[in-house]
């Protein structure tokens, strides 16, 4: 989208230059003054030119930052994505789709995290639930082979903040 804005701004700048050229040529007779009144005097055109140049600088900086970010995200030695999902039908399908989108964009996926796995030894309801989840874990393993897969158990309370994540990582590792 930024490229289209830049092209429009360039066309606008060229048009403004043409207008300034028309306004500064030769003597100003009544026709020239009338034309200047229609398109505006050179002072507003100059302000517009400065504004357009500033917009161009902003768009160029934004494009440069996006390019640098894309370069970073596509460098698998410096970054990769970790897809976090639940062991359910829709999250598995979405995760496989997301993996494909990231791969097409040249971005690496470093691991999968299956979150809130039901315990097998906490009664028949959760044991049955874990069997259903296992089918989805198996599905994601077969559709995205070779990716490390970490299973995080269903835990009491809410995991919020860096310390909670470090505690889970310590318990899993």
C-alpha positions as MATLAB code, in Angstrom:
seq = 'XXXXXXXXXXXXXXXXXXXXXXXXXXXXXXXXXXXXXXXXXXXXXXXXXXXXXXXXXXXXXXXXXXXXXXXXXXXXXXXXXXXXXXXXXXXXXXXXXXXXXXXXXXXXXXXXXXXXXXXXXXXXXXXXXXXXXXXXXXXXXXXXXXXXXXXXXXXXXXXXXXXXXXXXXXXXX';
ca = [
       0.000    0.000    0.000;
       2.832    2.419    0.786;
       4.186    2.031   -2.772;
       0.871    3.236   -4.192;
       0.926    6.243   -1.865;
       4.479    7.032   -2.930;
       3.518    6.825   -6.634;
       0.529    9.118   -6.059;
       2.705   11.564   -4.151;
       5.271   11.552   -6.979;
       2.572   12.284   -9.567;
       1.234   15.060   -7.348;
       4.722   16.540   -6.976;
       5.238   16.506  -10.769;
       1.865   18.186  -11.263;
       2.784   20.821   -8.675;
       6.095   21.471  -10.454;
       4.243   21.903  -13.738;
       1.860   24.377  -12.127;
       4.724   26.354  -10.618;
       6.378   26.424  -14.049;
       3.206   27.805  -15.607;
       2.901   30.472  -12.925;
       6.504   31.690  -13.188;
       6.765   31.890  -17.028;
       6.706   35.262  -18.750;
       4.786   38.310  -17.692;
       1.615   38.138  -15.693;
      -1.176   39.461  -17.841;
      -4.841   39.288  -16.890;
      -5.086   35.682  -18.192;
      -2.083   34.601  -16.148;
      -3.524   36.215  -13.014;
      -6.848   34.504  -13.609;
      -5.121   31.153  -14.030;
      -3.078   31.778  -10.884;
      -6.284   32.565   -9.003;
      -7.791   29.240  -10.132;
      -4.794   27.056   -9.260;
      -3.605   29.184   -6.349;
      -0.629   31.415   -5.915;
       2.894   30.100   -5.652;
       2.943   30.405   -1.833;
       0.264   27.721   -1.274;
       1.889   25.575   -3.965;
       5.234   25.904   -2.144;
       3.570   24.921    1.160;
       1.973   21.966   -0.578;
       5.328   21.047   -2.071;
       6.974   21.115    1.361;
       4.097   19.108    2.827;
       4.331   16.587   -0.025;
       8.087   16.307    0.472;
       7.548   15.650    4.206;
       4.925   13.010    3.440;
       7.391   11.415    1.014;
      10.113   11.366    3.700;
       7.698    9.743    6.167;
       6.615    7.123    3.623;
      10.248    6.417    2.686;
      11.178    5.958    6.374;
       8.175    3.681    6.916;
       9.046    1.609    3.857;
      12.655    1.354    5.044;
      11.536    0.170    8.514;
       9.157   -2.401    6.985;
      11.934   -3.666    4.736;
      14.315   -4.005    7.701;
      11.636   -5.807    9.733;
      10.891   -8.200    6.875;
      14.621   -8.907    6.495;
      14.868   -9.685   10.213;
      11.782  -11.908   10.207;
      13.028  -13.827    7.154;
      16.452  -14.489    8.691;
      16.025  -17.857   10.406;
      19.340  -17.397   12.229;
      17.884  -14.386   14.061;
      14.168  -15.106   14.404;
      11.458  -17.706   14.091;
       7.825  -18.029   15.023;
       6.417  -20.305   17.694;
       2.841  -21.341   16.990;
       0.775  -21.858   20.141;
      -2.399  -23.882   19.759;
      -4.997  -25.900   21.597;
      -5.385  -29.597   20.805;
      -8.704  -29.072   19.022;
      -9.897  -29.293   15.422;
     -10.070  -25.598   14.469;
      -6.823  -24.484   16.162;
      -4.963  -27.349   14.448;
      -6.357  -26.374   11.027;
      -5.538  -22.696   11.649;
      -2.018  -23.568   12.796;
      -1.313  -25.657    9.693;
      -2.626  -22.784    7.553;
      -0.530  -20.229    9.476;
       2.564  -22.386    9.018;
       1.943  -22.416    5.251;
       1.482  -18.632    5.141;
       4.683  -18.060    7.094;
       6.605  -20.478    4.861;
       5.341  -18.714    1.715;
       6.485  -15.409    3.216;
       9.949  -16.887    3.835;
       9.577  -16.948    7.612;
      10.626  -19.885    9.759;
       8.556  -21.659   12.375;
      10.783  -22.855   15.186;
       8.321  -24.862   17.278;
       4.757  -25.706   18.150;
       3.319  -25.388   21.646;
       0.182  -27.334   22.454;
      -1.333  -25.504   25.393;
      -3.569  -26.720   28.250;
      -3.316  -30.470   27.705;
      -5.814  -32.327   29.878;
      -4.326  -34.720   32.444;
      -4.880  -38.439   31.838;
      -5.044  -39.316   35.523;
      -7.658  -36.862   36.843;
     -10.823  -38.842   36.368;
     -12.683  -40.290   33.398;
     -13.897  -36.963   31.956;
     -10.416  -35.492   31.594;
      -8.949  -38.856   30.514;
     -11.516  -39.032   27.698;
     -10.811  -35.411   26.824;
      -7.081  -36.162   26.642;
      -7.750  -38.993   24.150;
      -9.623  -36.556   21.884;
      -6.779  -34.052   22.223;
      -4.223  -36.757   21.399;
      -5.825  -37.292   17.982;
      -5.317  -33.584   17.234;
      -1.753  -33.622   18.549;
      -1.076  -36.589   16.257;
      -2.685  -34.720   13.342;
      -0.556  -31.606   13.820;
       2.575  -33.769   14.177;
       1.803  -35.529   10.888;
       0.921  -32.324    8.998;
       3.925  -30.375   10.323;
       6.619  -33.036   10.704;
      10.038  -32.129   11.928;
       8.926  -29.229   14.104;
       9.639  -29.508   17.800;
       6.361  -29.856   19.691;
       6.032  -28.941   23.361;
       2.964  -29.893   25.360;
       1.975  -27.632   28.242;
      -0.354  -29.271   30.749;
      -3.585  -27.745   31.970;
      -2.545  -25.876   35.115;
      -4.532  -24.342   37.936;
      -4.922  -20.586   37.885;
      -3.897  -18.133   35.221;
      -0.428  -17.834   33.801;
       0.272  -14.139   33.563;
       3.579  -12.403   33.117;
       7.178  -13.258   32.568;
       7.704  -15.008   35.925;
       4.819  -17.412   35.288;
       6.202  -18.286   31.859;
       9.672  -18.841   33.295;
       8.176  -21.145   35.959;
       6.378  -23.228   33.286;
       9.525  -23.391   31.158;
      11.530  -24.534   34.182;
       8.924  -27.199   35.042;
       8.817  -28.501   31.444;
      12.563  -28.430   30.853;
];
